[in-house]
Amino acid sequence: MNYLTLENVSKTYGDKILFKGIDLQINKGQKVALVAKNGSGKSTLLRVIAGQEPPEGEGSRVLLHRDVRLSFLDQDPDFYEEHTALEAVFDSDNPMIQAIKQYERTLLFKTEPAEAQAAITRMDDLKAWDFEARIQEILTRFEINQMDQLIRNMSGGQKKRLALAKLIIDEPEMVILDEPTNHLDLDMIEWLEEYLSQPNITVFMVTHDRYFLERVCDQIVELDRGNLYRYSGNYSAFLEKKAIRHENETIELDKDKKLLRKELEWVNRSPQARSTKAKSRVDAYYDLKDKVGGARVEGEMQIDLKGQRLGKKILEAHNISKSFGDLKIVEGFSYKFMKHEKVGIVGPNGVGKSTFLQLLTEQIRPDGGKIVVGGNTVFGFYTQEGIQLSEDKRVIDVIQDIAEYIPLDKGQKLTAPQLLERFLFDRKQQQVYVSQLSGGERRRLYLLSVLMENPNFLILDEPTNDLDIITLNVLEEFLLEFPGCIIIVSHDRYFLDKLVDHLFIFEGNGRIKDFNGDYSDYRVLQKEREREQRREERAEQQKQKQAEKQDAPQNGLSYEERKEMNKIEKEISKLEDKKKQLEAQFLDAVQLTPERITQLAKELDEVKEKIEEKELLWMEYAERA
């Protein structure tokens, strides 16, 4: 069954053609990923498909099956700022969510009994009671715990997680996701992998998480120079098939270049092109010239900067501790960094990883212990927040404000324009204003500004967010050859596995464990420990059940006591019925004399006392049982 069809869809941004005349079909159950360089138009294409931007081009159409509910996760989710988190979640046309919303409203505002009963009946009809519990489970999974928090007081990461939780709660048949793993911790990412792998969910997404591509996707489409190329299979299959395509293109390009040279000689000899035959050859020449001129020139982000020499003492932490109120970030941590170390940091959101980096770089002081930084250590600190770039500055101005040139190996120098070219900003794009850059291009520019300081100790806090896969591959190659030390905080498992020698595991409550291995090694060990813990828990439960079975006559209830407990339950039920009858008699205005009121009140008090006595006795039996 076809869910989505794109026909002859184009989009331009100023003078730049993002894509032209592309076609695409997505069928039920497919998991399709879109990959491309930053600035190629990935997010724009998602917005066109989601109906947030109109397609361009004659006869262009975006067709969504009428019975398919589609949800879109934008990079920057748009909520009503004065809503609470709970109101944002309930802002949905899902019938089950609307039923829960109505039920919650009757509880909150104490509406008329008829309205309350109608809400309960609606919940029963839709079997929404379990769904209400699932909502709470999903919100907890994505750490949305303060349901009365206003949207305007949320961080960008909280909004992204709220938007993702809301999308999952809505249960659409098709989802469009723009970088869904940004701002998620590793446990959340693995849970999301399992969720999206369900056969009843159709997915079209942009992500730089290569393990996500490998494990979730069955098809990858690449947006390259305005054209769309399709590859069946996951990320590994994509790499293999793309390499074959590039090899074929290179062979064809060599042939075209040879033919162009011959045609050029002919055109130079016959500039008038007076005959029809000659004119057709001239036209063919210009077509061929355009083809070769627009052919692939592989941009490779070359990074061969010269790092400053590290001294014997690099960076030392001596029994450092840091807390904010009752929240312990670090407790008694000590470590001495050695030359060429590459350390990864993992742990759930909010555990204090970014604060730990600020401690190491002496941006904040520890409550106890001390940090010792070597005399030759120069930090390059790439933060999650980045730097505030002036929107009205050109790319070249941003870099030249930092330095005109930087040193390379063997005494050579690299000018700012040359360095920008190595970071895939060609001379034309260097004149572009910052306001016109995509999120990934801004990140690339920020990374360049960090490396221009010529550091020998790199600290990278979520460096992979918004970077395309091509940039990530080149960045990884540079980091593997980097002569200094590196600390990486990242939720990109592929990135960690490729780079780090060992991990600092943030376990919470100030505990930091040094693990010798990469992330995949850690997860294998962690899952084995979880399995062992579950086995021990099951064994303990079985042992406890066996003990309870043996001790039941002594510690539990005997047969006679259970019989007595059931008898009390029936007596309480009868007393409750009598209580209702007495209360109803108070409403009979004809028979209700002052004497009768006194008598009924006395009987009602006696019944209430008996109910209380029976309930206390029943509770004693229940606790023993």
N, C-alpha and C positions, 0 to 999 in steps of 0.2 A: 504493500500500500504506500503510495507516494504522499509524503507529508509536506514537502516544500520544493518549489521549483523557481529558479531564477532564469530569466530569459533576456539576453542582450543588455545586461545591466552595466552601466558606466557611472563613474564619479570623478569629478575634478575638484582640485583645491587651488583656487587661483589659476595660475598657468600650468600647474602640475597635474598630469593625468595619473590618478591613483590606479584605476582599472578601467578597461574599455571592452564592452561587448561580451562580458563573461556569462556563461551558462553554468547552472549547478542544479543537481537533483539530490534530495535526501529522502530516503525511505524509512518506514517504521523500523525502529530498533537499531538503526545505524549509529555508530559513535564516530563522528567526523571531527578532525582537528584542522585548523587553519594555521599555517606557519608562513612567516615572511620576515623580511628585515624591518626594523623600526622605521616608521615613516612611510611604509608602503601602502597603508590604508586598511590594516586588519580591523581595527576598532570601527572605522567608518563602514566597512562592509557588514559588520555585525549589526550596527545601528540601522542600516538600510534593510536588512533582513527582518529586524525586529519592528520595522515600521516607524522608527523614530526619525529617519531621514528619507526623503523621496529618492527613488532611483533616477538616473539621467539616461538619455539616449532614446532614439526613436524606437518605439515599440517595446521598450523595456518593461518588464513585469516581474513582480514578486508575488507568487501564488502560494498561499497557505491553505491546506485542507480545512474546510469549514468546521469539521467536527473535532479539530485538534486545538487543545489549549496550549498556548506557547507562553513561556516566561523567559525574561531576559535579565541577566546579571551584568550590569554595567561596571566598568572599572571604578567609577565614582557614583555610587547609588544616590538617587534623588528621592529624599523623603520630605514630608511636611515637617518643618523644623520644630513646630510647637506640639507635635504628637509625642506621646510616650512610646517606648519600645512595644508595649502591649497593643496600643492602638495601631501602630504600624503593621504588626503581625496580623491583626484582624481586618486590615484594609484589603479585602480580597473578595472576589465573586464566587469562590468555592462554596457550594451549598452547605457543606459540613461545617466550615469555618463560620459561616453566617449563623448557623444554628447554635454553635457554641457561643458566639458573640451575643446573640439574643438571650441565651440562658444566663450568661454572666451579667447581662444588663438587668434581668429580673431580680437577681440576687443583690446587686449593688443598689438598685433604686427601690426595692421592695414593692414591686408592681402589684396590680390586682391579682387575686388568686386564679382567675380564668386565664389571664395572660401568662402567668407563671406555669400553669398546667399545660398550656399550649406549647410553651417552650420546651418543657420536659417531654411532651409527646413527640415533638419534632426531633429531639435528641434520640429518643427511642427508635423512631422510624428510620433514622439515618445511621443508627448504631454508632453515634458520635462520642459515646462515653470513653471508649478506648482511644479514640482519636485525640481527645483532650489530653490524655496522659502522654500520647506520642508528641504532641506539641511541646509539652514541658520537657520531654526527653531530648528533643532536637535543640531547643533553646539552651538547655544545660550543656549539651554536646559542644555548642559553639560559644559557650561562656557568656550567654546573654542572661545574666542573673538578676539585674535590677530592672524589673519590668516597668517601674514607674519613672525611669530615667528619661528625660527629654532628649529628643534626637539632637537638638542644637548643642547639647552638652557632651555628645559622644565624639570619640576620636574617629579618624578615617578608617582605622582598622575595625573598630566596633561596628561602624555603619556597614562595612563590607560583610562582616560576619552575620549581622542582623539581616541584610538583604539576602544572603545565601540561605540562612535558616528559613526565612519567609518563603523563598522560592521552593524549598524542599517541602515545607508544610503545605503549600498550595497544591502539590502533586500534579503538575502539568504533564501532558504527554510528551512535550518536546521542550528542551531547555537550550538557550543560547548563553554561553558563559564567556566573559572576557576576563582572563587571568583569575580563575576561581581560587587558586591556591595562595594568592597573595594574602598576607595577614593571618594565615592559618598556621597553627603549630603542626608538628609532624603527625601526632595522633589524629588530628582533625583531617589532615590530608589523606591518610590511609583509610579513614572511615568514609570520606567522600569518594575515594576510588571504588570501594565496595558498593556504595549506593549507586553510582553512575554506571556500574557494570551490569546492573539489572537489565534483563532483556526487554522489559516493557518501557524503558526510557530511551528516547531518541535525543542525541546530543550533537550540538555543533559548537565548538569552543576554540578559543585562542588560549594557549598556555605555553610557557617556556619550561615547564616541569617535564623533563624527558622521561622519567620513570612513569609519570602520569600518562604520557603519550604511549609508552610501551605497553602498559598494563590495561588501559581502558579502550584505546582507539582501535578500530578495524579499518579506518580509511583516513588518509591525510591528503589535504589539498594545499598546494603551495601557490601563493600569490607572488609572482616574480615578473618584474618589469611590466606590470599591468595585465599579465596573462595568468590564467588559472590552470595548474597542472594537478592531475589526480593520481594518487598512488594507493593501491589497495594494500592493506596490512598495517602493522603498527610502526613504531619509530625505527626499529631495525630494518624493516622492509623498505621504509621510506629512504633511508640512507643509501641502501644498495641500489634502488631503482633510480634515485636522483643522480648517483655517480654515473650510471649507464647513460642517462639522458644527457648529462654534461659532456660525456665522452663523444656521443653521437653529434652533439652540437658543435664540438670542436672540429671534428672531421669535416662537417658541412661548412663551417666557417672558413677553414683552410681552402676548401674548393672555391667558395665565394670570393675570397680574397684574390686568388689566382685569376679567376674570371674577371674580377673588377679591374685588375691591372691591364688585362688584354683590352677590355672595353675602354679603359681610360686612354690607351694608345690610339684607339680608333676614333674616339670623340675628339681628341686633340688634332687628329688629321682632318676631321670633317666637322668643323664647328658650325657650318651653315645648316647642315641637315635638311637640304632642300627637298629631297624625295620622300615619299611616304615611307618607304622601307628604311631610309636613314633615320627618319623621325621616330619610328618605332624602336630602333636600336638606341637612340638617345634616351627615350622614355624608359626603356629597360635598364639602361645604365644608371639613371637616377634612382630607380626602384632598388636596384642592387646596392647602390651607394648608401641608401637609407637603411637597408637591411644590415649591411656590414657595420655601418656607423652605430646602429642601435644594438649591436651584438654584445654578448656578455663580456664584460671586463670584470673579472673577479676582484671585488674589493676585499682586501685582507687587512684587518686592523693590526698593523705591525706595532709591537711594543718592545723596544730594545733599549729602554732607559738604563742609565748607569746608577746603581744603588750605592749609597755611601757606605763606607767600611764600618762594620760593627766592632765595638770594643770587647774586652774580655767580660766586662759586666754589662749585661743587656737590659734586663728587667727582672726585678725580684719583688715578690710579695711575701711579707713576713707576718704571719698570723693575723691577717686583716679581718675585720668584722664591720658590717654595716647593716643598720636597721632603720626603718621608718615606722615609728610607733611599734606596734606588735608584729609588723611584717619584717622578718629576717631575710636579708638579701644574701649576705655572706657571713659565715661564722667560722672563724679560726682557719682561714685559707692561707696556705704557704706554697710557693712555687718559684723556681729559678728557671728562666727561659734560656735555652741554649741556641747556638747559631743554627740557622736554617730550619728551625722548627715550624711546622705547619699544624696548627691546633684548630679543631672545630669546637663550637659551643652549641649544645642542644638542650632543650627544655621547654616546658609549656609556656604559653604567653603569660606575662605578668609575674614571672618568677624572678626577674631582675637581671636579665642578661645584658641589656643596654647599660644599666647602672653599673654593672661589673666592669664594663669597658671604660666607663668614665672614671672609675676608681683607678684602673691601671694607667690611664693617661693623665692622672692627677687633676682632672677637671672637678672632681669632688673629693673631699677628704674622708678617709675611713673613720669609724668611731673608735676602733682599736687597731693596733698593729701599724705597719708602715709600708709604703711603696718606695722602692729604690730604682731610679731610672739611670742607666749608664750614661756617661758623658758623651758618647758618640751616637747614642740612640736618637733617631729622628722619626717621629711617628707620622704616618699618613693615615688619617682617620676618615673613613667613608661611612657616614651615618645614614640611618633610615630616612631622616628628615631632609637630608641633602643641604644645599645652600640656597639662599634666596637670590635667584638670578634676576637682574633687572630686565623686565619685559621689553623695554625700548632699546636694549643694547643688541648689537650684532654679535654673532658667535665669535668672530675674530677678536672683537673688543673685549669680550669676557676673558679670553685666554691671555691677551696681551696686557691686560690689567694685572695679571699674576706675574708674568715673565715674558720677555721678548724671545728668549731661547732657553733650552735646557741642555746639559752636557750628556754626551753619549760615550760609549766605550772608545778607547784609543784616541782620546783627546778631541773628538769631533763634537760639533754642536748641531742642534736642530732648531730651526726657527719655529715660531708659533704657527704660521700657515702650513709649514711642512708637517708639523706634529698633528695638526687637525686633519690633514689629508690621511695620515696613518690611522686616524680614528674614524675614517669613513666620512669625514666632512670635506667634500671637494671644494674647489675655490669658489664656485657659485654658491654653495650652501653656507660657506663661511660669511657671506654677506647677508644671510637671512637673520631676521630678528628672533630673539629668544621666544617671543610670544607665538611664533609660527612653528615651533618645534613640537614634536610628539613627546609623550611621556618618556618613552625609551630613549629618544635622542637627547633629552635633557639629562637623563641618567648617565648617558655616555659622556656628555660634556662635563658633568660633575666628576665622573671617574677620572677624566683627563686632568681636571684641575687638582685633584688629590695627588696624582702621580707626578705632576709638574714640580711639586715640592721636593722631589728626589728623595723619598723616604727610604729607610732601611728596615723599618718595622711597620708593616701594613696591618691595619685593623679595619675589617670590612663587616659592617652591620647590615645584613640582608642586601648584598650587592646584586643579587640576580633579579630582584623585582623590576619589572618593566623592560628588561634587556631581552633582545631577541636571541634565538638559538645560535645564530652565526657569531654575534658578539660574544656570547658566553663561551663558545668553543675557543675563540682566540684569547679571551681573558684567561681561561683555564690554562692554555699553553704558556702564557706569560707567567702566571703564578707558579706553575711547576718549575720554571727556570729562575724565578725570583731569588736573588742571592741573600736576601735578608730573612727576617721572621714574619710569620703571618698568623693572625687570629681571625677566624671566620665565624660569624653568627649567621646561620642560614637554615631555612626550611626546605631548601633544594637538596634532596637526598643524593641525586646524581652528582651535583657540584661537590658535596662533601666527600662522597666516595672516591671521586677522582683526585682530590687534592690533599686531604688531611692525613697525618700520621697517627694522631690520637685525638680523643675527645675529652672536653670537660662537660660532664653530665650534671645539669642543675636539677636536683631531686626535690627542691623545695625546702622551706624552713632553714635556709642558709647552708644546706649541705651541697658540696660540689665534689663529684667523684671523677678521678682521672682514669679514663678507660683507654687501654692500649688497642687501637683498631679503628676502622672507619665506621660509618653509620650502619651499613648493612650488617657488619659483624655484631655491632651493639644490639640491633633489633633481633637477630637470631638468638643471641644470649638472653635478651629480655623476654622474648616469646617462650623460650624454654623454661625460664624462671616462672613465668605466668602459668604455664602448663603444670609445672611441678607444684606451684602453690594451689592450683585448683585440685590436683590429685590429693594433696595433703588435706585440703578442706573437705573433700568428699570422704576421705578415709576417716577424718575426725567426726564428720556427721554420721557416718555409718557406725562408728564406735559408740557415739552418744546414743543413737537409736537403740543399739543392742543393749546398752546399759539401762536405758529407760524401760526397755521391754522386760529386763530381768528384775528391775526395782519397782515395777508398776504397783504390786500389792503393797509395798512399804511406803513409797514416795508419791505414787499417783493416787488414783481413786479406785476403791474396791468396786465390785459389781453393785453392791447395795448402795454405795455412795453415789455412783453414777445414776442409779435408779431414782434416788432422792433428788438429785440435781435436775433431772427431767421433770419430776413432779413439781418442783419449785417453779420451773419455767412455765408450766401450765397454769399454776396458781397465779403467777404474776400476770399472765395474759387475761385471766378471768377478772382479776382486780382492775386491770386497765379498762376492760369493757365496762365494769361497774362504775368506774370513775367518769367515763364518758357519759353514761346514762344520767348520773347525778348532775353533771355539768349542764346537760341538755335540759333538765327540769328547771333550771334557773331561768330558762328562756320562756317558760309557760306563764304568761302574764295573768291569765284567768285564775289558775290554781295557786298562784304564788302569794300567800298571805304572810304577814310578819312571822307567825309561828312556824309556818312551813319553811321559810328561809332559814330560821334558826336550826330546825331539825336537819335540813339538807346540808347546811354548813358543817354540823357536827358529824354527820355520816361521811361527808367528803373528807374531813380531816382524818377520821379513823381509817378510811380506805388508803389515803396517802401514806399514813404511818405504816400500815401493813405492807404496802408496795415497797417502801424504803427498807423495811426489815427483811423482806424476802430477797430484794436485790443485793443487800449486803451479804446475806447468807450464800446466795448464788455466786457472788464474786469470790468468796472464800473457797468454794469448791472449784471455781474456774482457775484460780491461781495455783491450786494444788495439782489440777489436771494438766 
